[in-house]
């Protein structure tokens, strides 16, 4: 399976490379500038006082340029839409957008194959005008209606009025600004326009006769239109909903936080409020952060949305406080509540309980919660009893014998922490809440994005159709931004609950980082002292040895003194460089720590300062780690510990680690393999990762923005059938290095330029450390580089093939035996134990040697000894 996964990765990388090359080839040399008819229109073409452009049409042009490979010159913002079409006819511009197809226009222009949006006729009134009721055409009769001169939407509205048997008085305006001003000052009762404008302080009553619009060019520019059609097709493949996204972004209706009600709905609210009673509202209190009680008050996303919704409707209500999920379901079934906030959007389920439900007003998803580092499919899943949506999801995904039911969500999560269940399925924000509150970072969650859950409001009151209608309208009055703001606020409120001193440090790392900084500074000072002491001792030994044979070794003594002087100058140069490099992050940490203390009440600024402190600390730590690594290597304390590993997983982890740096510099990253038929090998994963990270980090560091970094692994044959020669090649398109520096690149403390000159900081030890590790692995490393073109490092190392799977086939003959797995790696213990159980063994595991000895003694005393032992060859507590 792992080999197939590597093959899949290679194929995917090849396809991605092919696509990128094809896209580059198609767009190579295309730097054409298109002249665009860019007429002013609210929501469509916008230019603010600073010259910043935006709008539906402008953003469409930018998306089109990504796939078309051109740039634009914008012409005619002071003119009108008609002026833009005239400029297109006269050849002053190349394209115009937002053009409707008519037989006359098709005679003189070329239109895109696909539409770029749609435009409807809309009928609006000033926000707050309750005298005109949506859908009540008797209230439309006799209104004075503002219209734009020559607008095709006027005829659409005349047909609409005739079809619905009402009359109106048309009032014509020359432009949209005049029409809007007249509506707001009360000169007219309503307005009729196209939907391609931003509604502000207006209520939309009717929208009809939607028609598509296109981008067009002149008949003689079929070359442009061919490329436009190709670009639109690519946009549709990349994001089929881009039209809806742009429309929502620029033309979301502003309902001024109000709901348009008909007579029956207003009468219903008056009846509820005058009765002296309140609607009784129920929700499940065990769904943090969706819905719960805090200090006796309703809290969470759903109650917060209902608070705002009820305020807009003007309805009196009170929340029923259920003590837990079981009481919630009992109250729901008994009909004790008038309104239930958290019905799954399932009409059948609502009907079975005697409820009617609204259309969904809030959507979320599910997530799988496991111990951090868990991979694969869960064989035991905890779930909460009596959860409708979760029950259906889990039943569809897992067999009955894998499902374990618990009374509460806390019980399910604890089962995962205790190892009694491998996973639990929760609502996504609930899973996120548990991960955030787990300050020991033991938990991890993965969202099932393809399975949404929609919440609807249910009611069972007599003649509740008016309430349902009001709730639907109220929910529709919320914008996406409003719902997102409520969701973010409630999630943050959940996380702000006090969780003690450990959580305080977790959320306020500045205090801990100051202590860490002082420790790092001490370690660095000790490392410098050790380096200086070692150098002084070496010099003294050389002088003592030379003194004993002064007559014979005069020349050797001179050479030794010169070498010592040269080494001392190198160390002095290194200390000078390091003093500057260390002082820079130290000054940043001290300065931003002071700023954090001064602005501790300003959360946004404090978080920004803490982020910068973290960045400076990480850089300082990397400098110190290089010095310590070099010290350990020179003292012989670094050893190579080989274990069975998978090369594909090592490469994937490398990609995950460096991906953020790649994105930050807008670079391209290619990782592929050539002729790698044996992925399972023995190697020291930590040291191999250290080699690859050093090489790729240098490649990213010395490659300008927009460059390319490539990692390639090639397997070559050897004389032994039990091992292979693996060549790891890291290439970049960076600044390269001079031939003189390339000869010394693996020497300690060498840098082609100081960080003061180059602006790139480091110890000059990274490549020396890499060379030493390669030597310890019995491999070789070489470099090829050319200034301003790039650098390629090649590491060749011979690795033995791993026979873990073959051994497991032999172990399969041990069915029925009792076995003990002993390893200080808990994940390894669990994985091997599971494999042994799959072949029929009675497998147990112990995370330490001492516990293994104790359990062995206990098994012998019980006359049920272990018959098979699988033990890590180096246990820390037994070495």
N, C-alpha and C positions, 0 to 999 in steps of 0.2 A: 504493500500500500504506500509506504514512504517513497519507494522508487517511482511508482506511478505519480505521486504528488510532485516529485522533482521534475519528471517528464512534463507534467502539466504546466509547471512553472516555466520551464524552458520554452514550451510551445507558446504560452501566453506572452512571454517576453519577446519571442520572435515576432508574433503577430503585432504586438505593440510597436516594436521597432519598425516593422513594415508599414504600419499605418502612419507612424510619425514621418518616415522617409517619403511615403507617397504624398502626405499632406505638404511636406516641404517641397517636394518636386513640383506639385501642382501650383504652389504659390511662389516658387522661386522667381525672382526678378519682377514680381508684380508689386509696384509701388504707385499705382495709378491713383490720382486724386479725383474723386467724383464731386461735381458741383451739385449741391442739394438745394431745392427750393424750400427754405426754412421759414415759413410764415408764422407769425405769432398766434398762438391759440392756447388758452388756459388748459393745463393738464396734458397737452399734446406737445407743443413746442414752447419751452420756457427759458428765458434768459434773465437772471436776476441782476441787481445793481452792480454786483462784482463781476458780471460777465459769465457766471457759472450757468451752464446749460443743463437742462433736465427735461423730463416729460416722456410720455409714452412713445412718441415718434422718435425723439432723440435716442432713447435707450434701445429702441428697435434698430436704429442705424448702427449703434455701437456693437450690438450682438451680430448684426449682419456682417460688419467689417471683420470680426474675428474669423468668420468662415470664408469671406470673400477676398480678404487680403488687400484691401484698399484703405485710403483715408479720405477725409471730406473737406470741402470748402462750403461754408454755410452762407447762403445768399437770400436776401429778401425778407429779413425779419420785420422790417418796417411796413411791408406790404401785406396784402390779403391772400387768402387761398386762391382766389381768381387770378391775382397777379402772378402767383407761383406757376399756375398752368400756362399763362401767357409767356412767362420766361422759358418754360419748357418748349413751347411751340417755336419761340424765336431762337432757340439754341443757346440761351444764356445759362441754363442749368441742364444737368444730365438726367436727374431723377426728381420725382415728387412723390411723396407718400400720402396715405389717407385719401385715395382717389376711388370713387365708386365707378363701377363699369356701367356705361350706357352705350347704346349702339353708336351714337355720334362720337363719343370719345374713343371707342374701339377702332373707328375709322382712321384716327390720326395718331393714336398712341399704342405702344406695346404694354400689356399688363402682365404682372407676375402670374404664374400658374396657380399658386396658392395664395389665399387671402392672408393679410397680416393683422386682421382684427375684424370686429364687427361694430356697426353703429346703429343704434335704435332711435326711434322717436320717443321722447320722454315728456311727460306732463307733470309739472311741479307747482307747488305753492310755497309761500314763505313759511318757515318753521314756526309752529305754534298756531297755525290757522286751522282750528278744529271745525270750522263751519263747512269745510269741504272734506267729505269723508271718502276714503279710498273705496272704490267699487260701488258707491251709492250715487248713481248717475243723476238722480234728481237734484243732488247738491251741486252738480256741474253746470246745471242749466242757467243760462243768462250771465255767465261769468265773462269779464273782460280778460282776454287771453293775449299776452304779448308774443309776437312772432318776429323772426328775422326776414327782411325783405329778400325775396327770391329763393328762400330755403325750401328744398324738396320735402322737408318734414311737415310743412304747412298743409299740403294736400293730403298727407297721411292722416293728420289730425282731423281734417274735414270729413274724411271717410269714416274715421273712428266715431266722431260725434253723430254722424248720420246713422251708423249701425247701432248706436246705443241710445238714440232718440233724445238727444239734448241739443240745445242751441248755445251759441257763444258770440261774443263781440270781438273780432280780431283788432289788435292794435300793433302796427308795424314799426320796427326799429332798424336802424342801419347797421348796428354792430351789437355784439353780445354784451359789452360793458353797459351800454345804455339800457338794454332790456333788463339786465340783472338789477341795475340801480332802480328802475321803475318798479320791479317786483318788491324790492326791499322797502321803498318809501311809500308803498300802497297805491301807486298810480294805476296798477293793474292787479287783477286777482290771482292770475296764474300765468305760466309761460310754457311754450312748446319749442323745444330745440332738439338737436341731436345729442346722443349720450356721450360724445367725446368732449366732455368738459367736466371740470371739477365742481361738484355741488357744495356750496357753503351756505349754511343757514337756510336750506331749502329742504322740503319734504318731497320725495318722489312718490307720486300717486299711481302713475301708469307708465309702462314701458312696452312698446309694441313695434311691429314692422321692422325687426332687426334685419340688416343687410350687410354683406361683407364689404370691406374696402381693401385696396391693393396698393402696391408700389408700381409706378409706370415710368417709361422712358419714350423717346421718340422712335418712330418706325425704323430709322436707319441705324439704331444702336442695338441690334439683336445680340451683339457680342456681350454688351453689358447685361442684358436681360438673361442670357444663358447662365452667366455667372451668378446673378441674383437668384435664379431658380435653384441652382445647385446649393447656394448658401442657405436658402430657406429650408430646403430638404434636410440639410445637415442640422439646422436648428431644431427641426421637428424630431429628428432622430435623437438628438442630445437631450432635449427637454420638450416633450409633446405638449406640455401645458404652459409654454412661455407666454402665449397670448393672454390666458387667464391671469397669469402672474402679473403681467404689466397692467392689465385692466384693474385688478384689485389694488395695485400699488398707486395708480394715479387717478382712478375714478371711483374709489369707495364712496358710497353715499353718506353724506353727513346728516344724520337724523337729529343732531343737537341733543342727544341723550333722551329723546322723547319717543312716545309710541302713539301712532295714529289709531284712534279707537272709533268703532261704530257705536250707534245708539245703544244696542243691546249690551255691549261690553261696558260702556260707561254706567249703565243702569245696574249691572252686576256688581261693579266695584262699590257704587253708592250703597247697595243693599248690604254687602259684607261689612262695610265700615260703619253703617248706621245701626247694625244689629247689636253692637257692643261686644262682639266676639272677634276672635282672631283665627286665621287659618292655622291649623296645627301641622307643622312641618317635621318630617322624620328623615334621618339619614343614619347610615352605619357608622358608629363611632370608632371602628377599628381599622380605618383606612388612612393613616397618616401618609402624606400630607393632604390627601383628597378631602377627608372629612373626619373630624374628631372633636373632642371637648377638651378645653384647657382652662383650668381653674373654674369649671362650671359653665363656661361660655363656649358657644359653637365656634369652631375654627376650621381652617382648611380651604381648599380651592372651591369646592362646590358650595358650601355655605356662603363664602364671600361673593360668589357670582349671584347667588339667590338674594343676598342682602341688597346688592346693587340693582338687580332686576325688580325686586319688590318695591324699592324706592322709586324707580321709574314709573311703575304701574300705580303707586299710591295705595298698596294693599297692606293691611295690618296682618301680622303673623307672629307666631311664637314657635320655637324649636322644642320638640319633645326629646328629652335626654334619655336615650337608651344606655344602660350600663355596659353592654357588650354586644357582640354580633348576634348571639342567640336571642337576646331580648328584642333586638332590632327586627329580626325576622318574625318573631312572635307578634309584635305590634303591627308589623306590616300585614301579616296574614289576618289579623283580627279587625283590620279596618280602623284602628284607633287614630290614624293620621288622615288629614285631608289631602296632604301633598307629600310625596316621597321623592327626594331629590335624586337618588342614585339608582333608578331603574336602568338595567342594561337596555339598549335600544332594541328590544325584542317584543314585538306586538303580541305574539302567541303567549309568552310568559305572562305579560301584563293581563291579557284576557283571562287566563286561568285563575288569576288572583282577584279578578273583578276590577281592575284598574284600566283607565285610559291614559295613554302617554303622549307627550309632545314629540315633535321631531327632535333628534339629538341636538343638544346645545353645547356639549363638551366632548372632545375625543382624546383618548389616551391610548396606551399600548400595554403589552405585557413584557415581563423580563424574567430571565432565569437567574437566580441568585445562588452562587456556589462559593466554596473556599477559593481564595485567590490562587491562581495557577492551575485550577482544574481545567482539563480539556476532555474532549470526547463527549459521548452521550451518557447522560445520567441513568443509572440502573435502579435508583431509589429516589422518589420525589415526594416531598412533603407538601401538603395542601391544607387549606383551611376548610373545616366542615361548613356545609350549607352556603357555599359561594357559587352562585349561578354561572357567571361567566367563566371563572376559573375552573369549575367542574367540567364544563363543556370542553374547554381548551385542553386540559390535562387528559381527559378521557380520549380525546382524539389523537393525542401525541404519545401516550404512554400506556403499556399494558396494565391490567388491573393489579397484577402482583407487584408492580413497581410503585404503586401509589400508597402513601402513608398519610392518614388524616389526623389532624391535630385541632384542638379547640380554637386556638388563636394564632394570629400571624407571628407573635413573639415566640410561640412554641415551635412553629415551623422553622424560623431562623435559628433558634437554639439547637434544633435537631441537626441542622447543617453544621453548626459550630462544634457540636459534640461528635460528629462523624456518624450519627445514626441515619442520616439521609445525605445523599450526594448533592441534592439541589432542592430548591423550592421555587415555585412559580408565583410571582406577585405582580401587582400593577407596577408599571415602570417607575413612576415617581416614588412609590413605596419602597421598591428595591433600592433606588438611589438614596433614599433617606437612611436606610439601614447601612449602606456603604459609607455614607458621610459620618454617621454617628459612631462607626466602628473605628475608634482612634488607633487600634492596633493593626489596621489595614489587613484584616484577615479575609475580608469578603470582596467579591467581584460580581458584577452583573452584566448580562448581555440582553439587549432589547430584541424582542420578536417584532421587528418593524412591520412585517407583512401581515400581522394580525391586529387590527385596531379594535378598540373597545369604545363604544359611544354611550354616553350617559344621557338619559332622557328624564323628564319630570313626569311623574304619574299622579293622577288624582282619582278619587272615587266618590266625590260629592255628587249629590243629585243635580242633574242638569248641568254638568261641569263643562259643557262645550265652550261656554264663554271664557271660563278660566283657562282651558287649554289654548284657545285662540289667543288670549292675552299673553300667556306664557310663551307661545311661539313667537308672537310679535316682539315681546320683550327680549327674548334671546337673540332674535334677528337684529335688534338695535345695537348690539355690541359689535364693535370692530375687532378684527384679529389682534390689533395692537392692544386694545383694552383687555381682552382675554389673556394675552401673553403677559401683560403687566400684572394682572391679578395672580396668575400662576406663579410668576417669578417671586412676587411679594410673599405669597404663602409658603413657597418652598424655602425662601430665606428665613421666614419667621420660624419655621420648624427647626432649621439648623442653628438658629440663635439660642435655642434652649440651653441652659447651663448644664455642662456634663463634667464639671470638676477640673482639677488642676491639669491633668494630662490633656484634656481637650483644649484647655486654655492655651497650653504651649503649642498644641497642634494648629490652633487658629491664629496664634500670635507668635510666629516663629522668630521675630526679632530678638526676643529675650533669650531664647535658646541659641540663636545664631551668634549673639555676642559671646556667650560662653564657648561655643564651638570655635569661634574666631580666635579666642585667647589660647585654647588648646592647640589649634593649628599653628599659631605663632610660636608656642613653646616647642612643638615638635620640629618646626622648621629650624629654630635656633639650635636644638639638639643635633639635628641632621647636619647643619653647617659645622658645628663643633666637632662632630665625628669625622667629617670630611677633612677638616683642618688638622685634627689630631693624627689621623691616618697618614696624611701627606707629610707631616712633620716627622712621624716615626720612620716612614720610608726614607726620607732624606737623611735622617740620623744614621740609619742602618747602612746606607750607601757610604757615608763619610767614614764610619767606623771600619767598614770592610776595606775601604781604599787606604786608610791610614796604616793598616797592618802590612801592606805591601807597597809602601810609598814609592820605593825605588823602581819596582817593576811595573807599577800600575799608574804611573803619573798621567799617561795619556788617557787611561780608562777613567781616572778620577776627574780629569778635565771634562771628558764627555759626560760623566754622570752629573757633574755640577751644572753643565750647560743644559742637560735634559731636565734637571730639577728646576733650574731657572725658567726654562721654557714652560714647564708644568705649572710653576708658581704664577707666571704671567698669564697662562690660560685660566688658572683659577681666579686670579685677580680680575681678569676681564669678565669671567663668568659672574663673580660676585658683584662687579659694577653693574652688569646688565641685570642680574637678578634683583639687586637693590632697587633699581628703577621699576622693574616689572612687578615686584612685590609691593613697593610703595604705592603704585597706582591703585590696585584693588583695596589695599589697606585704607588709603585716604578715602576711597569711595564708601567703604563700609562705615568708617567713623563719621563721615559727613552725613550719609543718609540715615544713620542711626540717630544722629542729633535731630535731623529733620523729622524723622518719625516721631520722636518724643515731643517735638514742638507742635506737630499736627496730629496728635493721637486721636483727636475727636473728629478729624476729617478722614472718614474711612477710605474714600477713593484715593486721596493723596497718600495716606499711610500705606495702603496696599501697593501703590506704585513704587514707593520708597522701599518697601520690603522686597518687592520683586527685584529691584536693582541691587539691594544688599545680597540677595540670594545669588544673582548672577556673578557679582564680584567675589563672593565667598567660594563659589564653584570654581572660578578661575584660579583663585589663590590655592584652593585644594589641589587642582591639577598640577600647579607648579611644585607644590610640596611632594605630591605623589611621585612625580618624575624623579626628584632628588632621592626619595626613600627607596624607590624601585631600583635605581642605579646603585645605591648603597647596598641593598640586599643582594643584588646580582654579584657585585664585586666581592662581597663577603662569603659567597657560596651558599646563602640561605634559601635561594630559589631553586626549587626542584620541579621536575616535570612529572605530573600525575596523570597517567593515561587511563581513560575509561571508555567504554563503548559510547559512541556519539553518532549523530546523523548529520551529514554535511548540509543537507537541504535545510534542516532546522537552524543550523548555525548561520547560514546565509540569510534566512528569513529574520532571525533575531538581529543580525547586522543591519538589515534594511529598516527594521522598526526603530533601532536606536538612532540612526543618522537621518531618518526621513524628515524630521522637523528642521534640521539644519539645511537640508537640501531645499525644502520648501521656502525657508527664510531667505535664501539667496536666489530663488527662482531658477534653480539648476535642474538639469536632467540627470537621472540616475539609472544606470543599466547594470543589472546583476544577472549573469548567465553562466552556464556550464557547457563544457565541450567534452564529449566522449566519457562522461562520468557514469560508469555502469555500476560502481560499488559505492553507495552512499554511507553504508554502515562501517565505520572505522574506529580504531582505538586512537585517541588523541587526548591531549590536555585541552579541553574546551576553553578554560579560562585564558590560557596563554595564547591559543590560536585566535580567540576573540581579541586579545590585547594587541596582537600583531595586526589583524585586519582593521581594528579601530584606529590604531596609530596611523596606518597608511591612508585610510579613507578620510580621517580627520584632517591630516595634512593636505590631502587632495582638495577637500572642501575649503580649508583655510586659505590655500594659495591659488584658488581658482576664482576669477572674477564672477560677479553676478551674471546669471544666464549661461554659465559654462556647463560642462559635462563631466561627470565622474562615472567610470565603468569598472566593475569588478568581474573578473572571469576566472573560473576554476576549470582546469584541464587535467584529466587523468591520463597518465602515460604508463605503458607496460614496464615491468621490471622482470628480472630473472626469476624471482620467487613468486609462486602462485598465491602466496598468502599475504602479499602486500602490493601496493601500487604507489607510483610516484605522482604526487599531486602538485600541480603548479598553480599558485594563487597570484593573479596579476591585477594590480590596481593602477588604473590610468586616469589622467585628467587632462584638461585643455587649459591649464593654468599658466602661471608666469614662468614656469621652468626654473632652471638653475644654470649657472655658468659651469664650463668644463672643470675649472679649478675647484669649485666648491663640491661638485659631484664626486670628486676623488676623496673628499674628507667628510662626506655627509653622514657616515656612520661613526665618526669620532665623537667622543663625549664633549659637551660644552661648545659645540660649533654651531654658528648661525651665519648665514651669508651676509645678513645685515642685522644690526641691532634692532630691537622692537621700536626704538625711538625713531629710527630712519624708516623702517618698513611699515610700521603701524601694526605689525602682526607679532603678538607676544608669545613667549615660550621659553623653556629652559635651555634648549639645545641638546636635551637628553633623549628625546623621543625616539629618534632613529638609532641611537646607540643602544637603548633598551631593546628595541625591536631586533637589532642585529644579534645581541647576546641571547635573546630567547630563541631565535632561529638556530643559532649555533648549538644551544642546549638540546634542541629537538633533532639535531643531526642534519639540518638542512642548510640551504644557501639562500642568499638574498643579493640581488643586483639592481642597478638603476640605470635607466636611459632617460636623458632629458635634453631639451633644447629650449633656450630662452625664448619666452613669448609664444611658445607652441605647446608646451606641456611636458609631463613627466610620467614615466611608467616604472613602477617597482615590481619585481618578479621574485616571489618566494617559492622555492622548490623544497619539498619535504616528503620523505617516504613514510607512509602510514600503513599499519597492519589492518587487514580486514577483520571486522567484528563477526563473531559466529554466535551471537546471542540467540537468534531465532533457531539455528540448528540445535543448540543446546536445549532450548525449550521443547523441541520435538522429542529429544531423548528423555527429557524430564517427564514427558507425557506418559511414559511407561510406569510412573510412580503413582498411578491412580490409587486412592485410598490411604496413602501414607500420610503421616502427620509431619508437617514441616514448619520451620521457623525461619523467617527472613530477618536479618539484622543489618541495618544501615542507618547512619545518622541523617540521611536524606529521607524525610518522611514521605515525600511524593514517590520516591523510588520504592520504598517499603510497600506503600499502598498499591502501586502498579504491579510489582512482582507478585504480591500476595493474590491479587485479583487474577493474574494469569495462572497461578497454581490452582486456585479454586476452579478455574474453567476446565482444567484437565482432571478434576476429581480429587485433588488433595485437600486435606484439612489444614489450611494455611493460616498462620498467625504471624505477627511481626513485632519487633522491638526496636525502638529508636536509639538504643545505647547498648554497649557491650555489657555493662553491669546489670542492666535489666534482663538481657538475654541469659546471663549466667543464673540469675535468680529464678527465671521462669523455667530453665532447664532443670534445676534442682527440684523445683516444685512438681514438674511433670514426672520426674523419676519417683518422687515420694508418693504420687498418686497412681503409680504403676501404669502410666500412660505416657511413655517418653516420646520425645521427638525423634523421628527416624531420618529426617532430611534437614540439613542446615544450609542456608544460602547466606553467606556472611561477607560484608564489605572487607576487603583485604587490609584496610587501614581504618580501625575505629579509634577516634580521638581519645576516648577515655580508657583505652587498653594499650595505647602505644607507649 
